[in-house]
Amino acid sequence: MMLMKKIALILFMVFLTLAAKAQILEPVSWSSESKPLENGLVELIITADIEKGWHLYSQHMDEGGPIPTSFSFDKNEGFELIAEVEEISKVTTEFDELFEMDVSFFSDRAVFKQIIQAKNQTGVVSMMVTFMVCDDTQCLPPNEVAMDIEFEADLTKSTPKTTEVKKTVEEPVQTTVKVEKAIDKSQVEGPEIENLPVASEELEVNPSISSEENSGHLADQNQKEENHSEEESSVWGIFIAGFLGGFAALLMPCIFPMLPLTVSFFTKQSENKAAGIGKAMFYGVSIIVIYVALGMLITVLFGADALNSLSTNGIFNFLFFLLLVVFAASFFGAFELTLPHSWSNKLDQKSDKEGVLGLFFMAATLSIVSFSCTGPIIGTLLVQAASSGAYLGPAVGMFGFSLALAIPFTLFAIFPSWMKSLPKSGGWLNSVKVVLGFLELALALKFLSNVDLAYHWDLFDREVFLTLWIVIFGLMGLYLLGKIKFAHDSELTYLSVPRTFLSIIVLAFTIYMVPGLWGAPLKAISAFLPPQHTQDFDLYTSSFGSGISSVNQEKEPRKYADLFHAPLNLNPFFDYEEGIAYAAKVKKPVLIDFTGHACVNCRKMEANVWSDPKVLKTLMEDYVLIQLYVDDKTELPESEWKVSEFSGKTIKTIGAKWSDFQAANFNSNSQPYYVVLGDEDTPLIKPVGAIYDLDKYHNYLLEGLKSFNE
């Protein structure tokens, strides 16, 4: 029972850390009003509107449970606090199995009341609310909201009147309410956390419709659904990569020979076939639990915000490059990555125990012993998952990996006759390691390219990248043909059919890349290559834009034009204010492209979608394009440094400036992200992410143009 309690508590903390997703979750909005009473007393009403499905916890909670809501008031000579904050709304108290205690919470709305004794006729009460919210699947980190509540006191004992500071009108009129937004403390570092400014937004309120519509929840919900869809796509990609990695690990010399031995143990050591199948299934589940726990541990150690920033952090990308090179060298046979033998010996001793605990330690022993083969695959998978920015990425990747490992053990225990169809162990197992080593080396170059682009080193351009990939995959093809041998390879007496087909595919891919040295777009791999503009000798891009004339194509000097280069002969702005001013001058709509140096989907959109003649013509003739790089590391002049009103962080680089701008104004931090603007800052149509369907994306541009003209 104690073990289950610990597991439950760990899972709770994991979900608490993972809850801050790629989209910006703000399920609680706070408002306030003041009401003068007799004898200088003033009643402060503080209201929390809670989105459906979320819970805000009461002030009165026992220790060991969720964090209670609390209020702290700044000292002020203009008033005194009378009693404590009182909870007016109905509180629901239920037994929570996770904490094994009763918890009290609010749903939909929570209203609190504080009485003060005013010494002046008017004044301001400054306060801070600390709170935590959860739904049925996740909890958000504790947040704080700073509020300033203006009051007017009745010191003459006249008829009480109400002064609404943050209006919650009941009459059917249109008004504006300033709603204080919660600031996620997990996004702020250092001593600045105690003095964060409050981000606020103006919301048009119409009491004749529902409160959900009043607060703009429908629009926010659409945005959240879109971000959630993009995150799901990323997570599915990580799962598939993990699943394929698991099957690759299964073919390693450290694991494949153990498959028949382990299955034989289950079938021979069990009283009957059903018992053997049950043991094999538990063994498979144990493998999954061990690797998923590893993925969760990675996320907890790094933290949600750190994982999201890895894809744009130059230091981490360079370390990932070095790490993958080490993994490749290990697969080539230079050395073996092993964990301490004492670990495997202790686990092996415990695996001799009877029952399910022994089976669990058998699975743990497999994980430790096979680390020399699986370690580089797991490391590569975790690097990709972490740098993708998907908070559940490491855990999902490990689930896919372990599932692929666990399935064969279970299936062969159920159908032991299938074992006869397996190929015998031999030198081909080492060949699998070497091939994966080539793939690791090729992938490592992508991380080095990210660093080169973000810091504008201009050393690792498209031609250098392609040359190295051509050499790597060319050597892989020669290796598969038996023309190259490594230290642990056995003599290749003949080519098997699978090896022959694989060598054909690899060599054909190598030849496919060669025209890219002269600027061929190579659309199949454009997402992984450095941008086309880094190509020194480009016979492809020069053909774009010919015959297309537009005022928008004037080549006047533009801010940051020396740092950034547009694809396909486009002539965008790289500064928001400059682009908006130009659009007003030429009376055209604006297309903001929130992009990044390390954004593979951005490169894919530019190479595969923007290059389409009708899309390119629309971009050139009908729009003013503004490209904002959210991951650029170029430092702003010190005079432009500022503290973000949205996150409280100090903005020092170009990338941080545009990343904060995107999150604060459009409630998104994913790239690519396309926003169509007209004469005002409000999007003309709903912003979108990557759309690889040519017609659908072109229709999106035409829809924005139509809205602008209307």
C-alpha positions as CSV (number, residue, x, y, z in Angstrom):
1,M,0.0,0.0,0.0
2,M,2.9,2.4,0.9
3,L,4.4,1.6,-2.6
4,M,1.2,2.6,-4.3
5,K,1.1,5.8,-2.4
6,K,4.5,6.8,-3.5
7,I,3.8,5.9,-7.1
8,A,0.6,8.0,-7.0
9,L,2.5,11.0,-5.5
10,I,5.3,10.7,-8.1
11,L,2.7,10.6,-11.0
12,F,1.0,13.6,-9.5
13,M,4.2,15.6,-9.4
14,V,5.0,14.5,-13.0
15,F,1.7,15.7,-14.3
16,L,2.2,18.9,-12.3
17,T,5.4,19.6,-14.2
18,L,4.1,18.5,-17.6
19,A,0.9,20.5,-17.4
20,A,2.3,23.7,-19.0
21,K,1.7,22.7,-22.6
22,A,2.9,24.3,-25.9
23,Q,-0.3,26.5,-25.9
24,I,-0.7,29.0,-23.1
25,L,-3.3,27.7,-20.6
26,E,-5.1,30.3,-18.5
27,P,-8.2,28.5,-17.1
28,V,-8.8,31.2,-14.5
29,S,-9.5,34.9,-15.0
30,W,-9.7,37.3,-12.0
31,S,-11.7,40.5,-11.6
32,S,-12.6,42.7,-8.6
33,E,-14.9,45.4,-7.4
34,S,-15.3,47.5,-4.3
35,K,-18.5,48.5,-2.3
36,P,-18.5,51.2,0.3
37,L,-20.3,50.4,3.6
38,E,-21.1,52.6,6.6
39,N,-18.5,54.1,9.0
40,G,-15.7,54.0,6.4
41,L,-15.8,50.2,5.9
42,V,-15.3,49.0,2.3
43,E,-16.2,45.5,1.0
44,L,-13.7,44.2,-1.6
45,I,-15.1,41.4,-3.8
46,I,-12.6,39.3,-5.7
47,T,-14.0,36.9,-8.3
48,A,-12.3,34.0,-10.1
49,D,-14.1,32.8,-13.3
50,I,-13.0,29.2,-13.9
51,E,-13.2,27.4,-17.2
52,K,-15.4,24.3,-17.4
53,G,-13.7,21.2,-16.1
54,W,-11.1,23.0,-13.9
55,H,-11.0,23.3,-10.1
56,L,-9.7,26.1,-8.0
57,Y,-8.8,25.0,-4.4
58,S,-10.2,26.5,-1.2
59,Q,-8.1,28.6,1.3
60,H,-8.7,26.0,3.9
61,M,-6.8,22.8,3.1
62,D,-5.0,20.3,5.3
63,E,-1.3,19.8,4.7
64,G,-0.3,17.2,2.2
65,G,-3.0,18.2,-0.3
66,P,-3.1,20.6,-3.3
67,I,-1.8,24.1,-2.8
68,P,-4.7,26.3,-1.3
69,T,-5.7,29.7,-2.6
70,S,-4.1,32.5,-0.6
71,F,-4.2,36.3,-0.5
72,S,-1.5,38.7,0.5
73,F,-2.1,42.5,0.8
74,D,0.5,45.2,0.6
75,K,0.7,47.4,3.8
76,N,-0.8,50.8,3.3
77,E,-1.6,53.6,5.7
78,G,-4.8,54.4,3.8
79,F,-6.6,51.3,5.2
80,E,-6.6,48.4,7.6
81,L,-7.7,44.9,7.0
82,I,-10.8,43.7,9.0
83,A,-10.8,40.0,9.7
84,E,-9.7,37.5,7.0
85,V,-10.7,36.8,3.4
86,E,-14.1,35.1,3.4
87,E,-15.2,32.5,0.8
88,I,-18.7,33.4,-0.5
89,S,-19.2,30.8,-3.2
90,K,-20.2,27.2,-2.6
91,V,-17.3,24.9,-1.8
92,T,-17.4,21.3,-2.9
93,T,-15.6,18.8,-0.6
94,E,-14.8,15.4,-1.9
95,F,-12.4,12.6,-1.0
96,D,-9.4,12.6,-3.3
97,E,-7.9,9.1,-3.8
98,L,-4.5,10.6,-4.9
99,F,-3.9,12.4,-1.6
100,E,-6.1,10.0,0.5
101,M,-7.8,13.0,2.1
102,D,-10.8,15.4,1.6
103,V,-10.1,18.3,-0.7
104,S,-12.3,21.5,-1.0
105,F,-12.5,23.2,-4.4
106,F,-14.6,25.7,-6.5
107,S,-16.0,25.0,-9.9
108,D,-17.1,27.6,-12.5
109,R,-16.8,30.6,-10.2
110,A,-15.2,31.5,-6.9
111,V,-16.1,34.7,-5.0
112,F,-14.1,36.0,-2.1
113,K,-14.8,38.9,0.3
114,Q,-12.4,41.1,2.3
115,I,-13.5,44.0,4.5
116,I,-11.2,46.9,5.0
117,Q,-11.4,50.0,7.3
118,A,-10.6,53.0,5.0
119,K,-8.9,56.0,6.5
120,N,-9.1,58.1,3.3
121,Q,-12.1,58.7,1.1
122,T,-10.3,57.1,-1.9
123,G,-7.4,54.7,-2.2
124,V,-6.0,51.6,-3.8
125,V,-5.5,48.2,-2.3
126,S,-2.6,46.3,-3.8
127,M,-2.7,42.5,-3.4
128,M,-1.4,39.2,-4.7
129,V,-3.4,36.0,-5.2
130,T,-1.5,32.7,-5.2
131,F,-3.5,29.7,-6.5
132,M,-3.4,26.4,-8.2
133,V,-5.8,24.7,-10.6
134,C,-6.3,21.2,-11.8
135,D,-8.7,19.3,-14.1
136,D,-9.3,15.5,-14.3
137,T,-6.0,14.9,-16.2
138,Q,-3.5,17.6,-15.2
139,C,-2.5,20.3,-12.7
140,L,-0.9,23.6,-13.6
141,P,2.0,25.0,-11.6
142,P,1.2,27.5,-8.8
143,N,0.4,30.9,-10.3
144,E,0.3,34.4,-9.0
145,V,-1.9,37.4,-10.0
146,A,-1.2,40.9,-8.9
147,M,-4.3,43.2,-8.5
148,D,-4.8,46.8,-7.7
149,I,-8.4,47.5,-6.4
150,E,-9.5,51.1,-6.3
151,F,-12.0,52.0,-3.6
152,E,-14.1,54.9,-2.5
153,A,-15.1,55.0,1.1
154,D,-18.2,56.5,2.7
155,L,-16.7,58.5,5.6
156,T,-19.9,60.6,6.1
157,K,-22.2,57.7,7.0
158,S,-24.3,58.5,4.0
159,T,-26.3,56.0,1.9
160,P,-23.9,53.3,0.7
161,K,-23.1,53.2,-2.9
162,T,-21.2,50.9,-5.2
163,T,-18.0,51.8,-7.0
164,E,-17.1,49.2,-9.5
165,V,-13.5,49.3,-10.4
166,K,-13.3,46.1,-12.5
167,K,-16.9,46.2,-13.8
168,T,-19.2,43.2,-13.6
169,V,-22.2,44.9,-15.0
170,E,-25.6,43.3,-15.0
171,E,-27.5,45.8,-17.2
172,P,-27.6,44.9,-20.9
173,V,-25.0,47.4,-22.2
174,Q,-21.7,47.0,-24.0
175,T,-18.7,47.9,-21.8
176,T,-15.0,47.0,-21.4
177,V,-13.6,44.9,-18.5
178,K,-10.0,44.8,-17.7
179,V,-9.2,41.2,-16.7
180,E,-6.0,40.4,-14.9
181,K,-4.1,37.5,-16.4
182,A,-2.3,34.8,-14.4
183,I,1.4,34.8,-14.7
184,D,3.1,31.3,-14.8
185,K,5.9,31.4,-12.3
186,S,7.6,28.5,-14.0
187,Q,8.4,30.8,-17.0
188,V,10.3,33.4,-14.9
189,E,13.7,33.0,-13.4
190,G,15.6,34.9,-10.8
191,P,14.6,37.6,-8.3
192,E,12.3,39.2,-10.9
193,I,9.6,36.7,-10.0
194,E,8.5,38.8,-7.0
195,N,7.9,42.0,-8.9
196,L,6.2,40.8,-12.1
197,P,4.0,43.2,-14.0
198,V,0.5,42.0,-14.7
199,A,-0.5,41.4,-18.2
200,S,-4.0,42.5,-18.9
201,E,-6.4,42.6,-21.9
202,E,-9.5,44.6,-22.8
203,L,-12.5,42.4,-23.4
204,E,-15.8,43.6,-24.8
205,V,-18.6,42.4,-22.6
206,N,-22.2,42.0,-23.5
207,P,-24.4,40.8,-20.6
208,S,-27.1,39.7,-23.0
209,I,-25.0,36.7,-23.9
210,S,-23.3,34.0,-21.9
211,S,-20.3,34.7,-19.7
212,E,-18.2,32.3,-21.7
213,E,-18.9,34.4,-24.9
214,N,-18.3,37.6,-22.9
215,S,-14.7,36.6,-21.9
216,G,-13.8,35.5,-25.4
217,H,-13.6,31.9,-24.5
218,L,-14.9,30.7,-27.8
219,A,-12.0,32.3,-29.7
220,D,-9.5,31.1,-27.1
221,Q,-10.9,27.6,-27.3
222,N,-10.4,27.6,-31.1
223,Q,-6.8,28.7,-30.5
224,K,-6.2,26.0,-27.9
225,E,-7.7,23.3,-30.1
226,E,-5.4,24.4,-32.9
227,N,-2.3,24.3,-30.7
228,H,-3.4,21.0,-29.2
229,S,-3.7,19.6,-32.7
230,E,-0.2,20.7,-33.6
231,E,1.1,19.2,-30.4
232,E,-0.7,16.0,-31.0
233,S,0.9,15.8,-34.4
234,S,4.4,16.3,-32.9
235,V,3.8,13.7,-30.2
236,W,2.6,11.1,-32.7
237,G,5.8,11.7,-34.7
238,I,7.9,11.1,-31.6
239,F,5.9,7.9,-30.8
240,I,6.5,6.5,-34.3
241,A,10.2,7.4,-34.2
242,G,10.4,5.6,-30.8
243,F,8.5,2.6,-32.2
244,L,10.9,2.3,-35.1
245,G,13.8,2.8,-32.8
246,G,12.6,-0.1,-30.6
247,F,12.4,-2.5,-33.6
248,A,15.9,-1.4,-34.6
249,A,17.1,-2.1,-31.1
250,L,15.5,-5.5,-31.2
251,L,17.8,-6.4,-34.1
252,M,20.9,-5.5,-32.1
253,P,23.4,-8.1,-31.1
254,C,22.8,-7.3,-27.4
255,I,19.1,-8.1,-27.6
256,F,18.2,-10.4,-30.5
257,P,20.0,-13.5,-29.2
258,M,18.2,-13.1,-25.9
259,L,14.8,-13.3,-27.5
260,P,14.6,-17.1,-27.9
261,L,16.3,-17.7,-24.5
262,T,13.8,-15.4,-22.6
263,V,10.8,-16.9,-24.4
264,S,12.0,-20.4,-23.7
265,F,12.3,-19.5,-20.0
266,F,8.6,-18.4,-19.9
267,T,7.4,-21.5,-21.6
268,K,9.5,-24.1,-19.7
269,Q,9.3,-22.6,-16.2
270,S,5.5,-22.2,-16.2
271,E,3.0,-24.8,-15.0
272,N,1.0,-24.5,-18.2
273,K,0.9,-22.4,-21.4
274,A,-1.5,-19.9,-19.9
275,A,0.9,-19.2,-17.1
276,G,3.8,-18.8,-19.5
277,I,1.8,-16.3,-21.6
278,G,0.9,-14.4,-18.4
279,K,4.5,-14.1,-17.3
280,A,5.6,-13.0,-20.8
281,M,2.9,-10.3,-20.8
282,F,3.9,-9.0,-17.4
283,Y,7.6,-9.1,-18.5
284,G,6.6,-6.9,-21.5
285,V,4.6,-4.5,-19.4
286,S,7.6,-4.2,-17.0
287,I,9.8,-3.2,-20.0
288,I,7.3,-0.5,-20.9
289,V,7.1,0.8,-17.3
290,I,10.9,1.0,-17.0
291,Y,11.5,3.0,-20.2
292,V,8.4,5.3,-19.8
293,A,9.7,6.1,-16.2
294,L,13.0,7.0,-17.8
295,G,11.2,9.4,-20.2
296,M,9.3,11.0,-17.4
297,L,12.4,11.4,-15.3
298,I,14.1,13.3,-18.2
299,T,11.2,15.6,-18.3
300,V,11.1,16.2,-14.6
301,L,14.8,16.8,-14.3
302,F,14.8,19.3,-17.2
303,G,11.5,20.9,-16.5
304,A,8.7,21.8,-18.9
305,D,10.1,25.2,-19.9
306,A,13.6,23.9,-20.4
307,L,12.4,21.2,-22.8
308,N,10.5,23.7,-24.8
309,S,13.6,25.9,-25.2
310,L,16.0,23.1,-26.2
311,S,15.2,23.3,-29.9
312,T,16.4,26.9,-30.0
313,N,19.2,26.9,-27.5
314,G,22.6,27.0,-29.2
315,I,24.6,25.4,-26.4
316,F,22.2,22.4,-26.1
317,N,22.1,22.0,-29.9
318,F,25.9,21.9,-30.0
319,L,26.0,19.4,-27.1
320,F,23.5,17.2,-28.9
321,F,25.7,17.3,-32.0
322,L,28.7,16.1,-30.0
323,L,26.6,13.5,-28.2
324,L,25.3,12.0,-31.4
325,V,28.8,11.9,-32.9
326,V,29.9,9.9,-29.8
327,F,26.9,7.5,-30.3
328,A,27.9,7.0,-33.9
329,A,31.5,6.2,-33.0
330,S,30.2,3.6,-30.5
331,F,28.1,1.9,-33.2
332,F,31.1,1.9,-35.5
333,G,32.9,-0.1,-32.9
334,A,35.3,2.5,-31.4
335,F,34.1,1.7,-27.9
336,E,31.1,0.4,-26.0
337,L,28.8,2.4,-23.8
338,T,28.2,0.4,-20.7
339,L,26.6,1.0,-17.3
340,P,28.4,-0.2,-14.1
341,H,28.4,-4.1,-13.9
342,S,27.4,-3.9,-10.2
343,W,24.0,-2.6,-11.3
344,S,23.3,-5.6,-13.6
345,N,24.7,-8.0,-11.0
346,K,22.3,-6.7,-8.3
347,L,19.3,-6.8,-10.6
348,D,20.2,-10.2,-11.8
349,Q,20.2,-11.5,-8.3
350,K,16.8,-10.0,-7.6
351,S,15.4,-11.5,-10.8
352,D,15.8,-15.0,-9.2
353,K,12.9,-14.2,-6.9
354,E,9.6,-15.9,-7.4
355,G,6.5,-14.0,-8.6
356,V,6.0,-10.8,-10.5
357,L,8.7,-8.9,-8.7
358,G,11.3,-11.3,-10.1
359,L,9.9,-10.8,-13.6
360,F,10.2,-7.0,-13.2
361,F,13.8,-7.3,-12.2
362,M,14.4,-9.6,-15.2
363,A,13.1,-6.7,-17.4
364,A,15.3,-4.3,-15.5
365,T,18.4,-6.6,-16.1
366,L,17.6,-6.7,-19.8
367,S,17.6,-2.9,-19.9
368,I,20.9,-2.6,-18.1
369,V,22.7,-5.4,-20.0
370,S,21.6,-4.2,-23.4
371,F,22.6,-0.6,-22.8
372,S,25.7,-0.8,-25.0
373,C,23.3,-1.4,-28.0
374,T,20.2,0.5,-26.9
375,G,21.9,3.5,-25.2
376,P,22.7,5.4,-28.4
377,I,19.2,4.8,-29.8
378,I,17.6,5.9,-26.6
379,G,19.9,8.9,-26.3
380,T,19.1,10.0,-29.9
381,L,15.4,9.5,-29.3
382,L,15.4,11.5,-26.1
383,V,17.5,14.3,-27.8
384,Q,14.9,14.6,-30.6
385,A,12.0,14.4,-28.2
386,A,13.4,17.0,-25.8
387,S,14.4,19.4,-28.6
388,S,11.0,19.1,-30.3
389,G,9.4,21.2,-27.5
390,A,6.7,18.6,-26.8
391,Y,6.4,18.3,-23.1
392,L,5.3,14.7,-23.1
393,G,7.8,13.9,-25.9
394,P,10.4,11.9,-23.9
395,A,7.7,9.8,-22.1
396,V,5.8,9.1,-25.4
397,G,9.1,8.3,-27.2
398,M,10.1,5.8,-24.6
399,F,6.6,4.3,-24.7
400,G,6.9,3.7,-28.4
401,F,10.4,2.3,-28.0
402,S,9.5,-0.1,-25.2
403,L,6.3,-1.2,-26.9
404,A,8.3,-2.3,-29.9
405,L,10.6,-4.2,-27.6
406,A,7.9,-5.8,-25.5
407,I,5.6,-7.0,-28.3
408,P,7.9,-9.7,-29.7
409,F,8.5,-11.3,-26.3
410,T,4.8,-11.6,-25.7
411,L,3.9,-12.8,-29.2
412,F,6.6,-15.5,-29.3
413,A,5.5,-16.7,-25.9
414,I,2.0,-17.1,-27.2
415,F,3.1,-18.6,-30.5
416,P,6.5,-20.3,-29.8
417,S,6.4,-22.0,-33.2
418,W,7.1,-18.6,-34.8
419,M,10.6,-18.7,-33.3
420,K,11.6,-21.2,-36.1
421,S,11.1,-18.4,-38.7
422,L,13.5,-16.0,-37.1
423,P,16.9,-15.7,-38.8
424,K,19.9,-17.0,-36.8
425,S,22.2,-14.7,-35.0
426,G,25.3,-13.7,-36.9
427,G,27.4,-10.9,-38.4
428,W,24.3,-9.2,-39.8
429,L,23.4,-8.0,-36.3
430,N,26.6,-5.9,-36.2
431,S,25.8,-4.5,-39.7
432,V,22.5,-3.2,-38.2
433,K,24.6,-1.3,-35.6
434,V,26.9,0.2,-38.2
435,V,24.0,1.3,-40.4
436,L,22.4,3.1,-37.4
437,G,25.8,4.7,-36.8
438,F,25.7,6.3,-40.2
439,L,22.2,7.6,-39.5
440,E,23.3,9.0,-36.1
441,L,26.1,10.8,-37.8
442,A,23.8,12.3,-40.5
443,L,21.3,13.4,-37.8
444,A,24.0,15.1,-35.8
445,L,24.7,17.5,-38.6
446,K,21.2,18.9,-38.3
447,F,21.9,20.1,-34.8
448,L,25.2,21.7,-35.8
449,S,23.3,23.5,-38.6
450,N,20.8,24.9,-36.1
451,V,23.6,26.4,-34.1
452,D,25.3,27.9,-37.2
453,L,22.0,29.6,-38.3
454,A,21.0,30.9,-34.9
455,Y,24.3,32.6,-34.2
456,H,25.0,33.6,-37.9
457,W,28.4,31.8,-38.1
458,D,27.8,31.3,-41.8
459,L,30.3,28.3,-41.7
460,F,27.9,25.4,-42.3
461,D,25.9,26.4,-45.4
462,R,23.7,24.2,-47.5
463,E,26.5,23.0,-49.8
464,V,28.7,21.9,-46.9
465,F,25.7,20.1,-45.3
466,L,24.8,18.4,-48.5
467,T,28.4,17.4,-49.3
468,L,28.7,15.7,-45.9
469,W,25.4,13.9,-46.3
470,I,26.4,12.7,-49.7
471,V,29.6,11.3,-48.3
472,I,27.9,9.7,-45.3
473,F,25.1,8.0,-47.3
474,G,27.6,7.0,-50.1
475,L,29.8,5.3,-47.5
476,M,26.7,3.6,-46.1
477,G,25.9,2.2,-49.5
478,L,29.4,0.9,-50.0
479,Y,29.3,-0.7,-46.6
480,L,26.1,-2.5,-47.4
481,L,27.7,-3.8,-50.6
482,G,30.7,-5.1,-48.6
483,K,33.2,-2.7,-49.9
484,I,34.0,-1.2,-46.5
485,K,34.6,-3.2,-43.2
486,F,34.7,-2.2,-39.6
487,A,36.5,-3.9,-36.7
488,H,33.7,-6.2,-35.5
489,D,32.3,-7.1,-39.0
490,S,32.5,-10.7,-40.1
491,E,33.4,-11.7,-43.6
492,L,30.6,-11.0,-46.1
493,T,30.6,-14.0,-48.5
494,Y,27.4,-13.0,-50.4
495,L,24.8,-10.3,-50.6
496,S,21.4,-11.2,-49.1
497,V,18.3,-9.9,-50.8
498,P,17.3,-7.4,-48.1
499,R,20.9,-6.1,-48.0
500,T,20.9,-5.7,-51.8
501,F,17.6,-3.7,-51.8
502,L,18.7,-1.5,-48.9
503,S,22.0,-0.7,-50.7
504,I,20.1,0.3,-53.8
505,I,17.8,2.6,-51.8
506,V,20.7,4.2,-50.0
507,L,22.8,4.8,-53.2
508,A,19.8,6.1,-55.1
509,F,19.2,8.6,-52.2
510,T,22.8,9.6,-52.4
511,I,22.6,10.3,-56.1
512,Y,19.3,12.2,-55.6
513,M,21.1,14.7,-53.3
514,V,23.9,15.5,-55.8
515,P,21.9,18.1,-57.9
516,G,21.3,20.0,-54.6
517,L,24.9,21.2,-54.8
518,W,23.7,23.4,-57.7
519,G,20.6,24.6,-56.0
520,A,18.0,21.8,-56.7
521,P,15.3,22.2,-54.1
522,L,15.3,18.5,-52.9
523,K,11.8,18.9,-51.6
524,A,11.8,15.4,-50.1
525,I,14.4,16.4,-47.5
526,S,14.0,20.2,-47.5
527,A,12.9,20.3,-43.9
528,F,16.3,19.0,-42.7
529,L,18.5,21.1,-45.0
530,P,19.8,24.6,-44.2
531,P,17.7,27.3,-46.0
532,Q,18.1,27.7,-49.7
533,H,19.5,31.2,-49.2
534,T,22.7,29.8,-47.7
535,Q,23.5,28.2,-51.1
536,D,26.4,30.0,-52.7
537,F,25.9,28.6,-56.2
538,D,22.1,28.5,-56.8
539,L,20.7,28.0,-60.3
540,Y,17.2,27.4,-58.8
541,T,16.1,30.4,-56.8
542,S,17.1,32.9,-59.5
543,S,14.2,31.7,-61.6
544,F,11.6,32.7,-59.0
545,G,9.7,36.0,-59.3
546,S,10.5,36.5,-62.9
547,G,7.7,38.4,-64.6
548,I,6.1,39.3,-61.3
549,S,6.1,43.0,-60.6
550,S,4.8,44.7,-57.6
551,V,5.3,47.8,-55.4
552,N,6.0,45.3,-52.7
553,Q,9.1,44.2,-54.5
554,E,11.0,47.5,-54.2
555,K,14.5,46.8,-52.9
556,E,14.9,49.7,-50.4
557,P,17.1,49.0,-47.4
558,R,15.3,47.2,-44.5
559,K,16.1,46.6,-40.9
560,Y,17.9,43.3,-40.2
561,A,18.3,42.6,-43.9
562,D,22.0,42.0,-43.3
563,L,21.1,39.2,-40.8
564,F,18.2,37.4,-42.5
565,H,17.6,36.3,-46.1
566,A,14.2,35.5,-47.5
567,P,13.5,32.4,-49.6
568,L,12.5,32.3,-53.3
569,N,13.5,35.9,-54.1
570,L,10.8,37.3,-51.8
571,N,11.5,40.7,-50.2
572,P,10.0,40.6,-46.7
573,F,10.4,42.9,-43.7
574,F,12.1,41.5,-40.6
575,D,10.8,44.1,-38.3
576,Y,7.2,44.3,-37.3
577,E,6.8,48.1,-37.0
578,E,8.7,48.8,-40.2
579,G,6.5,46.2,-42.1
580,I,3.2,47.6,-40.7
581,A,4.2,51.2,-41.7
582,Y,5.0,50.1,-45.2
583,A,1.7,48.1,-45.5
584,A,-0.3,51.2,-44.6
585,K,1.6,53.2,-47.2
586,V,0.9,50.8,-50.1
587,K,-2.5,49.8,-48.7
588,K,-2.0,46.0,-48.6
589,P,-2.7,43.4,-46.0
590,V,0.2,42.0,-43.9
591,L,1.2,38.3,-43.6
592,I,3.2,37.7,-40.5
593,D,5.3,34.6,-40.7
594,F,6.6,33.6,-37.2
595,T,9.5,31.4,-38.2
596,G,12.8,30.1,-36.8
597,H,16.2,28.9,-37.9
598,A,15.7,25.5,-36.4
599,C,12.0,25.1,-37.6
600,V,11.9,22.1,-39.9
601,N,8.3,22.7,-40.8
602,C,9.1,26.3,-41.8
603,R,11.7,25.1,-44.3
604,K,9.2,22.5,-45.6
605,M,6.5,25.2,-46.1
606,E,9.0,27.5,-47.9
607,A,10.3,24.8,-50.2
608,N,7.1,22.8,-50.9
609,V,4.3,25.3,-50.6
610,W,5.6,28.9,-51.1
611,S,7.4,27.7,-54.2
612,D,4.1,27.0,-56.0
613,P,3.6,29.6,-58.7
614,K,0.2,30.7,-57.7
615,V,1.1,30.9,-53.9
616,L,4.3,32.8,-54.7
617,K,2.5,35.3,-57.0
618,T,0.0,36.0,-54.2
619,L,2.7,36.5,-51.7
620,M,4.7,38.8,-54.0
621,E,1.9,40.9,-55.4
622,D,-0.9,41.0,-52.8
623,Y,0.8,40.9,-49.4
624,V,3.4,42.7,-47.4
625,L,5.4,39.8,-45.9
626,I,6.9,40.1,-42.4
627,Q,9.2,37.3,-41.3
628,L,9.9,37.3,-37.5
629,Y,12.6,34.8,-36.3
630,V,11.7,33.7,-32.8
631,D,15.0,31.8,-32.1
632,D,17.6,34.2,-33.4
633,K,20.4,34.9,-30.9
634,T,21.5,38.3,-32.1
635,E,21.6,40.7,-29.2
636,L,19.6,43.8,-29.4
637,P,21.1,47.2,-28.7
638,E,21.1,47.8,-24.9
639,S,18.7,50.7,-25.5
640,E,16.1,48.2,-26.8
641,W,16.3,45.9,-23.8
642,K,13.1,45.7,-21.9
643,V,11.2,43.6,-19.3
644,S,8.3,41.8,-20.9
645,E,4.9,42.9,-19.7
646,F,3.6,39.4,-20.6
647,S,6.2,37.0,-19.1
648,G,8.2,39.3,-16.9
649,K,11.5,38.2,-18.6
650,T,14.2,40.5,-19.7
651,I,14.2,40.7,-23.6
652,K,17.7,41.0,-24.9
653,T,17.8,39.2,-28.3
654,I,15.9,39.5,-31.6
655,G,14.4,36.0,-31.1
656,A,13.2,36.7,-27.6
657,K,11.6,39.9,-28.8
658,W,9.5,38.2,-31.5
659,S,8.8,35.1,-29.4
660,D,7.4,37.3,-26.6
661,F,5.4,39.3,-29.2
662,Q,3.8,36.2,-30.7
663,A,2.8,34.8,-27.3
664,A,1.5,38.1,-25.9
665,N,-0.5,39.1,-28.9
666,F,-1.6,35.9,-30.5
667,N,-1.5,33.4,-27.6
668,S,0.8,31.0,-29.5
669,N,4.4,29.9,-29.4
670,S,4.5,27.4,-32.3
671,Q,6.2,27.9,-35.7
672,P,5.4,28.3,-38.5
673,Y,2.5,30.5,-37.5
674,Y,0.8,32.7,-40.1
675,V,-1.2,35.8,-39.1
676,V,-3.1,38.1,-41.6
677,L,-3.5,41.7,-40.5
678,G,-5.2,44.7,-42.0
679,D,-5.3,48.3,-40.7
680,E,-5.5,47.1,-37.1
681,D,-3.7,44.6,-34.9
682,T,-6.6,42.2,-34.9
683,P,-6.2,39.2,-37.3
684,L,-8.5,39.5,-40.3
685,I,-8.9,35.7,-40.3
686,K,-8.0,32.9,-38.0
687,P,-4.2,32.4,-37.8
688,V,-2.9,29.0,-38.9
689,G,0.2,26.8,-38.6
690,A,1.8,24.7,-41.4
691,I,-0.6,23.8,-44.2
692,Y,1.1,21.5,-46.7
693,D,-1.9,21.3,-49.1
694,L,-1.2,23.9,-51.8
695,D,-4.8,24.7,-52.6
696,K,-5.8,25.0,-49.0
697,Y,-2.9,27.3,-48.2
698,H,-3.6,29.4,-51.3
699,N,-7.3,29.7,-50.4
700,Y,-6.2,30.8,-46.9
701,L,-4.2,33.7,-48.5
702,L,-7.2,34.6,-50.8
703,E,-9.5,34.6,-47.8
704,G,-7.3,37.0,-46.0
705,L,-7.1,39.2,-49.1
706,K,-10.9,39.2,-49.5
707,S,-11.4,40.2,-45.8
708,F,-9.0,43.1,-46.2
709,N,-10.7,44.4,-49.4
710,E,-14.1,44.2,-47.7
